[in-house]
Amino acid sequence: MEEKEIGIVKDFFVNVSVAAIELSDTIKVGDKIHIKGHTTDIIQKVDSMQINRKEIKEASSGDSVGIKVKDRVRHGDKVYKQ
């Protein structure tokens, strides 16, 4: 299945397991994402997203969103939409 790069991880908050992702394309709740990096390889569904601690359903290019992830991700990991 073709994957499209939609963003890059800018930060990771360990205590809440949230990745701060800078988007280069649109994403919405329910999308399946693949976060890939040197030591990262996670595929998961987007269950919730936030911008400035406010729940959102959709985000677009240029937005910085927080997405809860099931494992540690690292600065510079690429984010793909499946």
Backbone as a ProteinNet text record, in pm:
[ID]
protein_1_A
[PRIMARY]
MEEKEIGIVKDFFVNVSVAAIELSDTIKVGDKIHIKGHTTDIIQKVDSMQINRKEIKEASSGDSVGIKVKDRVRHGDKVYKQ
[TERTIARY]
84	0	88	52	128.3	114.7	227.5	225.4	266.9	202.1	231.8	286	401.2	457.7	370.7	331.3	242.2	297.9	416.3	470.5	595.6	642.6	766	747.8	802.6	794.1	890.7	837.2	919.2	953.2	868.3	890.3	811.8	848.4	776.5	766	644.6	620.6	600.3	703.2	707.2	592.3	567.5	469.5	327.6	293.1	158.7	161.4	281	299.1	233.9	268.8	214.1	328	306.4	402.6	355.1	445.2	416.2	462.1	366.7	395.3	365.4	463.6	445.4	399	280.4	218.4	256.9	270.7	292	174.7	71.7	-48.6	-161.2	-281	-395.3	-399.8	-462.2	-481.8	-610.4	-681.2	-801.9	-810.6	-891.5	-912.8	-968.2	-912.3	-954.5	-854.6	-767.5	-663.3	-564	-505	-400.3	-266.7	-178.1	-47.9	64.6	178.1	299.2	409.8	466.6	576.3	704.3	796.9	917.5	1041.2	1140.9	1267.1	1378.1	1492.3	1609.6	1579.9	1512.3	1478.8	1328.7	1249.6	1104.4	1033.2	929.1	846.2	710.8	619.1	487.7	378.4	282	162.6	44.6	-37.3	-153.1	-258.7	-378.5	-488.2	-481.6	-520.4	-527.5	-660	-652.8	-774.7	-815	-716.6	-746.7	-628.5	-660.2	-560.6	-590.8	-485.5	-506.3	-415.8	-467.1	-384.8	-404.9	-295.7	-302.9	-400.5	-392.6	-473.9	-623.5	-661.7	-802.6	-820.1	-920.5	-949	-993.3	-937.9	-977.5	-1003.2	-1076.5	-1107.6	-1018.9	-969.5	-892.3	-788	-674.6	-568.9	-508.8	-445.7	-391	-246.8	-191	-51.5	-17.4	94.7	137.9	97.3	-0.7	-44.3	56.4	67.5	143.7	43.3	35.1	-65.3	-0.5	-74.6	-33.5	-117.4	-51.2	-121.2	-69.1	-161.6	-124.1	-70	48.3	110.6	133.1	137.8	146	287.6	386.7	525.2	606.9	729.6	817.2	849.8	843.8	889.7	998.5	1071.4	1186	1180.8	1244.8	1254.7	1311.7	1246.4	1294.1	1232.5	1159.5	1088.9	987.9	974.6	879.6	744.3	637.6	501.5	436.3	380.7	316.4	169.6	85.6	-54.7	-68.8	-136.4	-154	-279.5
-119.4	0	125	219.3	343.7	430	475.6	565.9	704.3	805	943.2	1014.9	1078.4	1152.3	1273.5	1286.6	1396.9	1484.2	1450.6	1534.3	1477.4	1549.2	1511	1535	1443.8	1456.6	1566	1662.2	1771.9	1753.5	1678	1660.7	1538.6	1487.2	1375.5	1398.3	1387	1408.7	1273.3	1228.3	1094.4	1071.1	1167.3	1147.5	1124.4	1177.7	1158.5	1077.2	1038.3	961.6	1030.1	1158.8	1238.8	1287.2	1271.7	1320.8	1455.2	1553.4	1681.8	1669	1680.6	1657.1	1782.3	1823.5	1936.5	1878.8	1919.7	1860	1929.6	1847.4	1899.2	1859.7	1797.9	1755.5	1739.4	1706.3	1694.2	1558.4	1558.1	1435	1451.6	1341.4	1349.4	1229.1	1244.9	1136.4	1017.4	899.8	779.3	735.6	828.7	793.7	697.5	614.3	522.8	586.7	597.9	659.4	560.6	589.8	509.7	607.5	592.7	678.2	597.3	648	571.4	658.2	599.6	668.5	567.3	614.6	529.4	407.3	429.4	317.5	309.9	384.1	390	324.8	247.4	189.3	153.7	251.1	235	257.7	167.2	187.5	188.7	293.3	303.2	393.9	384.3	471.4	598.2	710.9	837	837.7	820.9	818.4	957.8	1044	1182	1270.8	1397.6	1496.9	1627.4	1702	1832	1937.9	2060.3	2178.1	2271.2	2310	2395.8	2340.8	2211.3	2141.1	2139.8	2171.6	2164.1	2047.2	1962.6	1847.9	1895.6	1834.5	1866	1735.8	1743.8	1625.7	1619.4	1734.8	1741.1	1852.2	1831.8	1933.4	1934.4	2045.5	2055.2	2104	2111.6	2149.9	2277.7	2274.3	2391.6	2385.3	2300.2	2285.4	2201.5	2230.5	2145.3	2080.2	1947.5	1875.8	1783.3	1754.4	1655.1	1530.4	1416.4	1289.7	1188.9	1124.4	1020.8	900.1	853	739.9	625.7	503	385.8	350.7	419.6	392.3	519.8	518.8	635.3	665.8	794.1	840.7	943.9	976.6	1066.1	1183.6	1293.3	1412.5	1373.9	1415.2	1386.9	1265.1	1182.7	1068.3	1121.1	1049.3	1088.2	1022.7	1097.4	1048.3	1031	913	879.8	845.5	874.4	832.7	711.1	607.5	485.1	489.4
0	0	0	-80.8	-95.3	29.9	81.1	195.9	150.7	208.6	173.4	296	281.1	394.9	424.3	552.8	589.6	701.1	752.2	858.5	920.7	1023.1	1092.4	1241.5	1321.7	1467.3	1512.8	1589.5	1641	1787.7	1859.8	2002.8	2050	2167.4	2226.9	2376.4	2428.6	2570.9	2637.8	2709.6	2767.3	2865.1	2954.3	3061.7	3010.1	2892.5	2836.5	2706.7	2661.1	2537.2	2417	2400.8	2291.3	2202	2070.8	1972.1	1919.7	1917.5	1854.2	1708.6	1616.2	1474.4	1393.5	1313.8	1223	1089.3	1046.4	928	797.9	693	558	468.1	528.3	457.3	559	512.7	603.3	672	788.7	865.5	944.1	965.3	1047.5	1140.7	1244.6	1339.7	1262.3	1289.7	1217.6	1112.3	1068.5	970.7	1033.6	950.9	995.3	959.3	1058.8	1034.3	1061.2	999.7	1016.3	1052.9	1171.2	1215.9	1204.5	1123.8	1093.9	1112.1	1178.4	1198.1	1215.5	1259.2	1274.8	1361.6	1474	1563.6	1590.8	1516	1536	1418.4	1447.8	1342.7	1403.5	1399.5	1463.6	1359	1358	1275.6	1371.5	1361.6	1450.3	1390.6	1446.1	1406.8	1491.9	1433.9	1508.3	1583.3	1717	1798.4	1842.9	1863.9	1902.7	1866.7	1847	1806.5	1877.4	1906.7	1970.8	1909.3	1909.4	1880.8	2000.1	2063.3	2183.5	2287.5	2313.8	2414.3	2383.4	2260.7	2221	2125.5	2154.9	2069	1930.5	1827.5	1689.8	1615.6	1505.3	1424.5	1300.4	1256.4	1133.1	1142.9	1077.4	1075.3	935.4	899.9	764.5	764.8	646.1	626.5	702.2	773.3	850	996.3	1027.7	1166.8	1245.9	1373.8	1465.5	1558	1553.5	1630.6	1732	1837.4	1934.7	1913.1	1894.6	1873.4	1975.2	2045.4	2141.8	2065.1	2103.2	2034.8	2132.7	2079.6	2167.4	2209.5	2153.4	2188.8	2169.2	2219.6	2207.9	2061.7	2027.2	1896	1918.8	1814.4	1830.1	1733.2	1776.2	1692.4	1556	1450.2	1315.6	1250.2	1330.1	1269.6	1167.9	1057.5	954.8	981	945.4	966	829.5	807.5	680.6	705.4	605.8	612.2	522.4	571.8	493.2	411
[MASK]
++++++++++++++++++++++++++++++++++++++++++++++++++++++++++++++++++++++++++++++++++

